[in-house]
Structures are given as structure tokens and as C-alpha cells.
Amino acid sequence: MIEFVNALVYAFDPVRRTYRQAERLVVEGTRIAALDVEPVGLGAQRIDLGGATVVPAFADCHVHLTDTGLLVGERDLGDVRNAHAFADRVANLDAESGYLFAGNYEETGWVDSGEASAAAIDASHPDALAMLTRIDGHSSLVNRRTFAWLALPAQTEGIERDAAGVPTGRLFLAANWQAQTRFLAALPTSLRRKAERRAARLALAQGALHLHVQLIGFGDRAGYAAEIEALTQAGPCKWHPKICERDPTLARDLGLPYVGGDVFLDGSLGSGTAALRAPYCDRPASGHLALDDAAVREYFAQAERLGVSAGVHAIGDRAIEQCLAAWEDVLGAAPSSRNRHFIEHFEIASPDQIERCARLGIFLSMQPQFDALWGGDGGMYERRLGRARSRTMNAFASALRAGATLCGGDDSPVCALAPLAGMAAACAHHVEAERLQPLEALTMYAYDAARLGFAETHTGALLPGRDADFVVLDRDPFADGSFAATRVLQTWADGTCVYDVGEKTA
């Protein structure tokens, strides 16, 4: 038995949806035994936390684990600010085992008028299999050797060509996803597993114990089963694998209560492929729907019949409308009695669409760091959509007021795998009316995220009888919103410390 004393413990009441503060936490084995009891006495290990704050372990409801581990250090191009620096950074990358994978470049933040180009890869890595992905993952660059190796059919949608009809190496839409799936699948297993272990360590250091991992392109049941098994070897996280296929039988056969996540109804705003009702402001287009209405309805209907919760990626209001129309057709006017269907991202939604999500019980898996990256005056949202539309995006507070369930994620490596940064962004939305209160943001990344994972009966809240899954913070960011100054000191899973800031990791 372990008795944590001299602490500030946030205990959530799921019925009242409020928090109370305790000063003591008692853990017995893998479970929380008590809060604020008299000293346990002889035989108990006592840990004095020196006034530190204890909260439920965080969840991240949308993680690309392998990509996160691959895109760290020099391979993270997010800090590049001009075309010359981009070419220099690419030239200095190593092609490990003949493969080069890097990304997170974001041209809309560059200080010059240049753009990322596959020419930079061809100039410095002509013989490697090489791919660079944009920050949103919805477009990529490949060198000539990789383009030839991919052997994409000439009619594949999303192959950019120059005026002479020659492929430029920039890929969008179907070409991008086919290329990324094949490229990542071809990486040596040793590189993939090393990246996954690295990402798991990063997650635990940020208090992110519960990881909803997006799994894409592993084919059949056996392929996905092998990847799910590999997750258990990546680290002592609690894994929530999301099979991103329109095949609910895969989830059912593997014993998963959910399917989907990155089942794409549209693309992204940064790449100009999110499906909008009105055109973009900076290009004569309104994006692209990836599926027809009948395919979406059939996916949802099959999932509902099988008792599998189904999710989709929908960013633009046209894609969200397609999703909601399909759910209304399948469910009628009431939520599912057994499933927790969900929408990933949900960036551009009208008040009517928010109300309909609440009425249908659709969970909203959203990424607050998107607003921190791209919202505000002169940001990418405003350049793509104009000021008026940009101010309606990522409407966290509106969704809560409507009665919808918000679940927090970071879409790593698009954003840092850092739930505290997500909470900070949710509380600092560039539109004041859409800001959450700090404890509302915590619930988004804790209890309600546990609900999305069908785990709220045993985790997501610090209550007697629940799993001893918690995070120790060096200060209380929920009192004053000091998220940026807050450090994770420890992460505990089932009564075991799985991360300690004072311990070195290999």
C-alpha cells in the first residue's frame, strides 16, 4: 500500500461532473483505495509529494504513433521558416537503411514566398527511398526514385504535374495516402518499432498514458492483430487501437469496441482539400469529399448493426454535413443505445451541426492545438477561409453548451504529443467565447476521453476502486491556467510509476 500525502488531488464526480480537492491519495495494488482518509499506519509506504498536484492520467484521443517517433529531432521540419533553410535541412538528414522519412514542414508560416519542393530531396538524396510529409499529413513530397518505386497508376487522383505534364513529386488526395501507406509499410520493422518505443516514452513524459493510436494500411485481420500486439511491446501505456478502415468486422473480430478515426471524409485546410460548403478564400475550390453518401451510410449502418462504434475524419462543414446526414439516416433522431460513434477533428461546424451532434450523442474528438497553431489574426485559418469563418472554428465552448461530449487529442505529430499544451490551447482559443475553463479542459483529456475508449468505469477519474492511473504535476495549472509553466513529474499506471522526471531513460 502506498500513501501519497501533502498533495493537491483533483477527484472528479462523474454524476455531478464536478471536481473536489483532496490532500491524500491511498493506492493498494493496482487500484485507488481511498482519498482523504486518516493516516494508514504501519506497513504503508508514504510518499510526501511536497504540495504537488495529482490529476487523472491524460488520454490523447488521436495519435499517429510510428510517425510521431519517426518525426523527432532533426527529422521534425516544423521550425523551418524559408525555402533555403528547408533545402539545407533536407540535405543534412541521414537516410537510415536507405530510407529517409521526415516532415512537419508548414509553408504557410514561412517568411519568404518559397515553397517546399521535391527538388530538395532529389538534389541531396537521389538514391534513397525518401518522403517528406506536410504538417497535416495531407500532402507529401517524394524524390524521383521513390515516385518510380511507388508505381502509382497515372490516373490516381492527387499527382501534381508541371506544365509539361511531368510529376513534380508533390502528392495530394488518394496519391498521398497510397504513397504514405506503402512507404511506411516498407520501412524495416526495426525502424518502426524503435520509433514506436520513442513515441511511447515521449507520451509518458507528458502524462499521456491512454493513447488512441490510428492504425492504417495493415490489410487483413492478421496484419492488424500483429500491429496491435506490437503496441503492447512499445511501452507501458494503455493502448486504444483504432483501425482506420471502413470494415467494422475487423474491430469486432479483434475484440475492439470501435473502428475508424482516420476514415477520411475529406482532407485538410492546410492542403486545401477539406470539403467546404463555400469556396476557399485563397483558391478557386471548395475541397473534396473522399466518399459518396451511400458508402458513408453503409459503413455507419454496418457498424451500428455489429455493435461497433464508428468514427470518421471530417474537418470541413460539407464533410461534417455528409457525416451527420448519414447518422440521421441510420440512427433516426436518437443516440445509439450501445455505441459511441465519433467524429475526428470537427473544425468547421455550424451551430446547427453542433446541436445535431449533441442530439445524436456523437462524440467530438478535437485537437485544441490546431487553434493555437493556425487560429487568430493572419493565421492559416484566416488566409484559407477569411476572418468571419475562421472565428467559428474549433467551437469548444459552443459544443459543451450544446451538450456534446468533447474528447482531447493532439493528432501527433501534427501537434506535439502534449495534453497540457492541448488544455492550454482550449483555454486560450483565439475567440474568447469559445474558451474552456481549465477544469473543463482537464475533463476533455481525462474522464470524457475515457468514455470514448469505453474505459470510464475503471479509469479517467481519481476515485476509490478505480485504476491507480494518475499524473503528478509540479504546480496547479487548473487554479490559474499556468499550463505552459507546468511540468509532469511522474506518470503512474495501475499503481506503478512508469515515468519519473528524475530518472534517465535509455
C-alpha positions in Angstrom: 0.0 0.0 0.0 1.2 3.5 -0.9 0.0 6.6 0.8 0.6 9.9 -1.1 0.5 12.8 1.3 0.9 16.6 1.2 -0.7 16.6 -2.2 -3.5 18.5 -4.1 -5.6 15.8 -5.6 -8.4 16.6 -8.1 -11.2 14.0 -7.7 -13.9 14.0 -10.3 -17.6 13.2 -9.6 -19.0 11.7 -12.8 -22.6 12.3 -11.7 -22.3 16.0 -10.8 -19.4 16.5 -13.3 -17.5 18.5 -10.7 -14.2 18.2 -9.0 -13.3 18.3 -5.3 -9.9 18.6 -3.9 -8.3 16.1 -1.5 -5.0 16.1 0.3 -4.2 12.4 0.4 -4.4 9.5 -2.0 -4.0 5.9 -1.0 -3.1 3.2 -3.5 -3.4 -0.5 -2.8 -2.0 -2.7 -5.5 -3.3 -1.5 -8.9 -6.3 0.5 -7.5 -7.1 3.6 -5.6 -8.1 2.6 -2.1 -9.1 5.9 -0.6 -8.9 9.7 -0.6 -8.5 11.9 2.4 -8.5 9.1 5.0 -6.7 9.1 8.3 -3.0 8.1 8.0 -2.9 4.4 7.0 -0.3 3.5 9.6 2.4 0.8 9.7 3.1 -1.2 6.6 2.3 1.5 4.2 4.9 3.3 2.1 4.4 7.0 2.5 5.4 9.4 -0.3 5.4 13.1 0.5 4.6 15.0 -2.7 5.6 18.4 -1.3 2.4 20.1 -2.4 2.4 18.7 -5.9 -0.9 18.4 -7.9 -2.3 15.0 -8.7 -4.8 14.5 -11.6 -6.1 11.6 -13.6 -3.6 10.3 -16.2 -4.2 12.0 -19.5 -5.5 10.5 -22.7 -4.6 11.5 -26.2 -7.5 10.6 -28.4 -5.7 10.8 -31.8 -2.1 9.7 -32.1 -0.1 8.5 -35.1 2.5 6.6 -33.0 5.0 5.5 -35.6 5.0 8.8 -37.3 5.5 10.6 -34.0 8.5 8.5 -33.2 10.0 9.0 -36.7 9.5 12.8 -36.8 11.6 13.8 -33.8 14.8 15.7 -33.6 16.3 16.7 -36.9 13.5 15.0 -38.8 10.9 17.4 -37.5 11.0 20.3 -40.0 8.4 22.3 -38.2 10.9 25.0 -37.3 12.0 25.7 -40.9 11.0 29.2 -41.9 12.1 29.6 -45.6 12.8 27.6 -48.7 16.6 27.9 -48.4 16.6 26.5 -44.8 14.3 23.7 -46.0 16.8 22.6 -48.6 19.7 22.8 -46.2 17.9 20.7 -43.5 16.9 18.1 -46.0 20.5 17.9 -47.3 21.8 17.2 -43.8 19.4 14.4 -43.0 20.6 10.8 -42.9 18.9 8.1 -44.9 18.9 5.3 -42.4 19.0 1.8 -44.0 18.4 3.5 -47.3 15.1 5.2 -46.2 14.5 8.9 -45.4 11.3 10.0 -43.7 10.9 13.5 -42.3 8.1 16.1 -42.2 6.0 18.6 -40.4 7.0 21.4 -42.8 4.5 24.2 -42.8 4.9 26.6 -45.8 2.1 29.0 -44.6 4.4 30.0 -41.8 7.4 30.7 -44.0 8.8 34.2 -44.1 9.7 34.1 -47.8 7.4 33.3 -50.8 9.1 30.0 -51.4 7.5 26.6 -51.1 8.7 23.1 -50.2 9.8 21.2 -53.3 10.8 17.6 -54.1 13.8 19.1 -55.9 15.4 19.5 -52.5 15.2 15.7 -51.9 16.4 14.9 -55.5 19.4 17.2 -55.1 20.7 15.6 -51.9 19.2 12.1 -51.7 18.6 10.9 -55.2 19.3 7.2 -54.4 17.2 6.9 -51.2 13.6 6.0 -50.8 12.6 9.4 -49.4 9.4 11.0 -48.3 8.6 14.3 -46.6 5.1 14.9 -45.2 3.4 18.3 -44.7 2.4 19.1 -41.1 -1.1 18.0 -41.6 -0.1 14.8 -43.4 -2.5 15.5 -46.3 0.2 16.1 -48.8 3.8 14.9 -49.2 6.9 15.1 -51.3 8.9 12.3 -52.8 12.0 12.2 -54.9 12.0 10.7 -58.4 13.3 7.3 -57.3 10.5 7.0 -54.8 7.9 8.1 -57.2 9.0 5.4 -59.7 9.1 2.8 -56.9 5.6 3.7 -55.8 4.3 2.9 -59.4 1.1 4.8 -58.8 -1.3 4.5 -61.7 -1.2 7.6 -63.9 -4.9 8.3 -63.3 -4.5 8.3 -59.5 -6.1 11.5 -58.1 -3.6 13.9 -56.5 -0.4 13.5 -58.5 0.7 17.1 -59.2 2.2 17.7 -62.6 4.0 20.6 -64.1 3.0 22.5 -67.3 4.7 19.7 -69.4 2.7 17.0 -67.6 5.8 15.7 -65.6 5.1 14.7 -62.0 6.6 17.2 -59.6 6.9 14.8 -56.7 4.1 16.5 -54.7 1.2 14.2 -53.8 -2.3 15.0 -52.6 -5.6 13.1 -52.0 -5.5 9.4 -52.9 -2.0 9.6 -54.3 -0.7 10.9 -51.0 -2.4 8.3 -48.8 -1.5 5.4 -51.1 2.1 6.6 -51.1 2.3 7.1 -47.3 0.7 3.8 -46.6 3.1 1.9 -48.8 6.2 3.9 -47.7 5.6 3.3 -44.0 4.8 -0.3 -44.5 8.1 -0.8 -46.4 10.2 0.7 -43.5 12.3 -2.0 -41.8 10.4 -3.4 -38.8 13.3 -2.5 -36.6 13.0 1.2 -37.5 9.2 1.2 -36.9 9.5 -0.5 -33.5 12.3 1.9 -32.4 10.1 4.8 -33.4 7.1 3.5 -31.5 9.1 3.0 -28.3 10.5 6.5 -28.7 6.9 7.9 -29.1 5.6 6.0 -26.1 8.4 7.4 -23.9 7.5 10.9 -25.1 3.9 10.3 -24.3 4.5 9.1 -20.7 6.8 12.1 -20.1 3.8 14.3 -20.9 1.4 12.4 -18.7 -0.3 10.8 -21.7 -1.0 7.2 -20.5 -4.0 6.4 -22.7 -3.2 6.5 -26.4 -5.8 6.2 -29.1 -3.4 5.0 -31.9 -4.5 5.4 -35.5 -3.7 2.2 -37.5 -3.8 2.5 -41.2 -3.0 0.2 -44.1 -2.2 -3.2 -42.4 -4.6 -5.1 -44.7 -6.4 -8.0 -43.1 -7.2 -9.2 -39.6 -3.8 -10.8 -39.2 -2.0 -7.7 -40.2 -3.9 -5.5 -37.7 -3.6 -8.2 -35.0 0.2 -8.1 -35.4 0.3 -4.3 -35.1 -1.9 -4.3 -32.0 0.4 -6.9 -30.4 3.4 -4.7 -31.3 1.8 -1.8 -29.4 2.0 -3.8 -26.1 5.7 -4.1 -26.6 6.2 -0.4 -27.3 5.8 0.7 -23.7 3.6 0.6 -20.5 1.0 2.9 -22.0 -2.7 1.9 -22.1 -3.5 1.3 -25.7 -6.7 2.1 -27.6 -6.0 0.9 -31.2 -8.3 2.5 -33.9 -8.4 0.5 -37.1 -8.9 3.2 -39.8 -10.8 1.1 -42.3 -14.5 1.1 -43.3 -14.8 -2.5 -42.1 -16.3 -2.9 -38.7 -15.9 -6.7 -38.8 -12.2 -6.2 -38.3 -12.8 -4.4 -35.0 -15.5 -7.0 -33.9 -13.2 -9.9 -34.7 -10.3 -8.4 -32.8 -12.5 -7.6 -29.8 -12.3 -3.8 -30.2 -15.4 -1.7 -29.4 -14.5 1.0 -32.0 -13.4 1.3 -35.6 -12.3 4.3 -37.7 -10.7 7.5 -36.7 -8.8 8.4 -39.9 -11.5 7.1 -42.2 -11.4 10.2 -44.4 -14.5 12.1 -45.5 -12.3 15.0 -46.6 -8.8 16.3 -46.4 -7.2 19.3 -44.6 -7.4 23.0 -44.7 -3.6 23.5 -45.0 -3.5 21.3 -48.1 -6.7 22.9 -49.4 -8.6 19.6 -49.5 -11.1 19.9 -46.6 -14.6 19.8 -48.0 -16.3 23.2 -47.6 -19.8 24.5 -48.4 -18.4 27.7 -49.6 -15.1 28.1 -51.6 -11.7 28.8 -50.0 -10.7 32.5 -50.0 -7.2 31.9 -51.4 -8.0 29.4 -54.2 -10.9 28.7 -56.6 -12.0 25.5 -55.0 -14.1 24.1 -52.1 -12.2 20.9 -51.3 -13.0 17.3 -51.9 -15.3 14.6 -50.4 -13.5 11.3 -50.3 -16.5 9.1 -50.3 -20.0 9.2 -51.7 -23.1 9.3 -49.5 -24.0 5.7 -50.0 -20.6 4.5 -48.9 -20.8 6.5 -45.7 -24.3 5.3 -44.8 -23.3 1.7 -45.4 -20.2 2.0 -43.2 -22.3 3.5 -40.4 -25.2 1.1 -40.7 -22.9 -2.0 -40.6 -21.1 -0.6 -37.5 -24.4 0.0 -35.7 -25.6 -3.5 -36.6 -22.4 -5.1 -35.2 -22.3 -3.0 -32.1 -19.1 -1.3 -33.1 -18.6 2.4 -32.5 -17.6 4.1 -35.8 -15.5 7.2 -36.4 -14.6 9.4 -39.3 -12.2 12.2 -40.1 -14.3 15.3 -41.0 -12.9 18.8 -41.0 -14.9 20.9 -43.4 -18.6 21.7 -42.9 -19.6 19.9 -46.1 -17.9 16.7 -44.8 -19.5 17.1 -41.4 -22.9 17.5 -43.1 -22.3 14.3 -45.0 -21.5 12.5 -41.8 -24.5 13.9 -39.9 -26.9 13.2 -42.7 -25.7 9.6 -42.8 -26.0 9.2 -39.0 -29.5 10.7 -39.0 -30.5 8.2 -41.7 -29.0 5.2 -39.7 -30.0 6.3 -36.1 -33.0 8.4 -36.6 -33.4 11.2 -34.1 -31.8 9.5 -31.0 -28.3 8.4 -30.0 -27.3 4.8 -30.4 -28.3 2.7 -27.3 -24.9 0.8 -27.2 -22.3 2.6 -29.4 -20.3 5.8 -29.0 -19.9 7.0 -32.6 -17.4 9.8 -33.1 -16.1 12.5 -35.4 -12.4 13.3 -35.5 -11.3 17.0 -35.8 -14.7 18.7 -36.4 -13.1 22.0 -37.2 -15.6 23.9 -39.3 -19.1 23.3 -37.9 -22.2 25.4 -37.9 -24.3 25.9 -34.7 -26.9 23.6 -36.3 -24.4 20.8 -36.8 -23.1 21.2 -33.3 -26.7 20.8 -32.0 -27.3 17.7 -34.1 -24.1 16.1 -32.8 -25.3 16.6 -29.3 -28.8 15.3 -30.1 -27.3 12.1 -31.7 -24.8 11.6 -28.9 -21.9 11.8 -31.4 -18.6 12.2 -29.5 -16.3 15.0 -30.8 -12.6 14.1 -30.8 -11.0 17.5 -31.2 -7.5 19.0 -31.2 -7.2 22.3 -29.4 -3.6 22.9 -30.5 -4.9 23.4 -34.0 -6.3 26.7 -32.9 -3.0 27.6 -31.3 -1.2 26.8 -34.5 -3.5 28.3 -37.1 -6.1 30.5 -35.5 -6.0 34.2 -34.8 -5.3 37.3 -36.9 -3.4 36.5 -40.1 -3.2 32.7 -39.3 -3.7 29.9 -41.8 -7.3 29.6 -41.0 -8.0 33.2 -41.8 -6.0 33.1 -45.0 -7.8 30.0 -46.2 -11.3 30.9 -45.1 -11.5 34.6 -44.3 -11.9 36.3 -40.9 -15.6 35.5 -40.4 -15.4 31.8 -41.0 -12.1 31.4 -39.1 -13.8 32.7 -35.9 -16.4 29.9 -36.0 -13.8 27.1 -36.0 -13.0 24.6 -33.2 -16.0 25.7 -31.2 -15.2 24.0 -27.9 -17.4 26.1 -25.6 -20.3 26.1 -28.0 -20.1 22.3 -28.2 -20.1 22.0 -24.4 -23.0 24.4 -24.1 -25.0 22.3 -26.6 -24.4 19.2 -24.5 -21.9 17.4 -26.8 -19.1 15.3 -25.4 -15.6 16.7 -26.1 -12.5 14.4 -26.1 -9.0 15.8 -26.4 -6.2 14.9 -28.7 -3.2 16.3 -30.4 -3.1 14.5 -33.7 0.6 14.0 -33.1 2.9 14.5 -35.0 0.8 17.3 -36.5 0.9 18.9 -33.0 3.1 18.0 -30.1 2.0 14.9 -28.1 1.4 17.1 -25.1 -2.0 17.1 -23.4 -1.1 20.1 -21.2 -0.4 22.1 -24.3 -3.8 21.0 -25.6 -5.5 22.1 -22.4 -3.7 25.4 -22.6 -4.9 25.9 -26.2 -8.5 25.0 -25.3 -8.4 27.7 -22.6 -6.8 30.3 -24.8 -9.0 29.9 -28.0 -8.5 33.0 -30.2 -12.2 33.7 -29.8 -12.9 34.3 -26.1 -16.4 32.9 -26.3 -15.1 29.5 -27.3 -12.6 29.2 -24.5 -12.9 26.4 -21.9 -12.3 26.7 -18.2 -9.2 24.8 -17.1 -11.1 22.0 -15.4 -13.4 21.6 -18.4 -10.2 21.1 -20.5 -8.9 18.5 -18.0 -12.2 16.6 -18.3 -11.8 16.7 -22.1 -8.4 14.9 -21.8 -9.4 12.6 -18.8 -12.9 11.4 -18.0 -14.6 12.1 -21.3 -11.7 10.7 -23.2 -12.0 7.6 -21.1 -15.7 7.4 -22.1 -14.7 7.5 -25.8 -12.4 4.5 -25.0 -15.2 2.6 -23.1 -12.9 2.8 -20.1 -14.6 5.3 -17.7 -15.7 2.6 -15.2 -12.1 1.9 -14.3 -10.1 5.0 -15.2 -10.3 8.7 -16.1 -11.2 9.8 -12.6 -9.5 9.5 -9.2 -12.0 7.6 -7.2 -11.8 4.6 -4.8 -11.9 1.4 -6.8 -10.6 2.9 -10.0 -7.2 2.1 -11.6 -4.4 4.0 -10.0 -3.7 5.9 -13.2 -2.5 9.4 -12.4 -0.1 12.2 -13.1 1.9 14.3 -10.6 2.4 17.9 -11.7 4.8 20.4 -10.1 2.1 23.0 -9.8 -1.6 23.5 -10.1 -2.4 24.8 -13.6 -6.2 24.5 -13.0 -6.2 27.3 -10.5 -4.5 29.9 -12.6 -4.2 28.5 -16.1 -0.4 28.2 -15.8 -0.1 25.3 -18.2 3.0 26.5 -20.0 4.9 26.6 -16.7 3.7 23.2 -15.5 5.9 20.1 -15.7 5.0 16.5 -15.4 6.9 15.0 -12.5 5.6 11.4 -12.6 3.1 9.3 -14.5 1.6 6.3 -12.8 -0.3 3.3 -14.3 -2.0 0.7 -12.2 -0.1 1.8 -9.1 3.3 1.6 -10.8 5.4 4.7 -11.7 6.1 4.4 -15.4 7.7 7.8 -15.8 9.8 9.9 -13.3 11.4 13.2 -14.4 14.4 12.4 -12.2 15.1 9.0 -13.8 17.2 8.8 -17.0 15.8 6.6 -19.8 17.8 4.6 -22.3 
